[in-house]
Amino acid sequence: MVKKLLAFGLMVGFVLSMMAAAPAIAKERHPHIKKAIVELKAAKVELQTAAHDFGGHRVDALAAIDAAINQLNLCLQYDKK
């Protein structure tokens, strides 16, 4: 039990010392929005290269993807600080 507590204490101390020593890393702004843009672009390619038209919804889906990507890019433009 004492060995486990000592090992845990050493591990916590190591982690805390590494956190204090590490330089502050700038947190990426809006990672989910940026990831959504990447995923939407991938979905667009998938729709464009599909062998069927998804019951007639492909054209509308592609237009919606383009609109969504455009709106997300506009959001990011207005958040520059």
Secondary structure, DSSP 8 states (H G I E B T S, - for coil): -HHHHHHHHHHHHHHHHHHHHS------S-HHHHHHHHHHHHHHHHHHH-SS-TTTTHHHHHHHHHHHHHHHHHHHHTT--
